[in-house]
Amino acid sequence: MNLSKQIAKHFREIHFGGNRTSVNLKETLQDVTRQQATTQVYSLNTIAALVYHINYYVSAVVRVYHGEPLNANNKYSFDLPPISSQQHWKSLLNKL
């Protein structure tokens, strides 16, 4: 298997399952509510902010794979818009 196929395989497994850890983002986050995802604990990032951060960089890398220049900046990677409903939270999860 070539390198790009191997990377794609691992990436899918991290998001949807099948890796040797038996842990993946989809199953781990599926029962997290909007309230849980947006609750600030101490000064740590919220779950919603981390999901947004992952989506931000994954979408940037995918565009690079399609021949576009890398157009991502860490200062924007946590610019999460307000999560005002459970539907908005689920929409953010569906981008994973």
Secondary structure by P-SEA (a helix, b strand, c coil): ccaaaaaaaaaaaaccccccccccccccccccccccccccccccccaaaaaaaaaaaaaaaaaaaacccccccccccccccccccaaaaaaaaaac
